[in-house]
């Protein structure tokens, strides 16, 4: 994949110098607040913000001695009126320069994961206990407590059998997107079969959500080199963005030479936005740090470092999780030790880590940031 753009390499435009200086000045004040050395003027200004808007949960007029951190400071929570006319920012900025990352959920049953395909036939899926609803409700509660909006990539098979689950997600204010009809990998499908899958899922999800479905994520990130025709199908079927090109080199999936930040892809029939899962660039390689098993099994510091790195680039990161990853009591299947590790390892850690993640970072749905994606183009 080669870039063909005069815009920023990350696909996002920088804010104005004046705005950047303003944010930097606030950052200094926040660091002083953390050490107890904030100026009287900063504390007074922060108190005015809190008094006016109850922004940190204190009663109106309650004294503000110092900010706990930039995200809890009243001054930090004053939203800029937007990036300057003609500029393209990334997500929702505050005076502290906070970026809203993408929180995404792949809504599938525990028995639908690709690693179980050789043991569990699709024809037998209806025989298994459904557990996805309870886990999704837990995630909805978690997101509500942290005032976060998310994108839920829903498998059509699940939506057809549990329509109220999709309605609950939509009524909670989250974006509904497609995760295919039956969780079949793109690498196992012909173009006509893939078209039928994404068309059928889109129709059912739109009927249930009462809103357009514009996003897609391939099961197991299976749009890989040689399967770019899937992007053309998505464009023709009315999808505006894809989140399948994982810029890593892994067995079975990965688009190693892909861009790391959200960007537009130019295809012969049109263009589509690409929103890749987050990676961390180290030792000349992209390390997967966007969620899933990497979130459960690797140190939490890896995901944190990756999202901080995104913030330095002024680009939103993209985090993903599955409902079955917060369900340690799910039934076990007899699989290889490696599959057991990948699927069942660290399940008890997922919820506490999600609490920590949502406490440290701000999140929103992918659809919320698309309007701010610059005109940068890449070709595949």
Protein Blocks (a to p, Z undefined) as FASTA:
>chain_A
ZZddfbdfkopacddfklmmmmmmmmmmmmmmmnopacfklmmmmmmmmmmnopnopaeh
iacfbdfblmlpmklmpccfbdcehiacehjadfkopacdddddddddfklpfklmmmmc
fklmmmpccfklmmmmmmmmmmmmnopacdddddfklmmmmmmlmmmmmmnopacddebj
nopafklpcfklmmmmmmmmmmmmmmmnopacfbdcdehhlacghilmmmmmmmmnopab
dcfbccbddehiacfkbcfbdcddddfkbccdddddddddeehiacdfkbcjllmmmcfk
lmmmmmmmmmmnopacdddddfklmmmkbccddddfklmmmmmgoklmmmmmmmmmmmmp
ccddfklmmmmpcfbdcdZZ
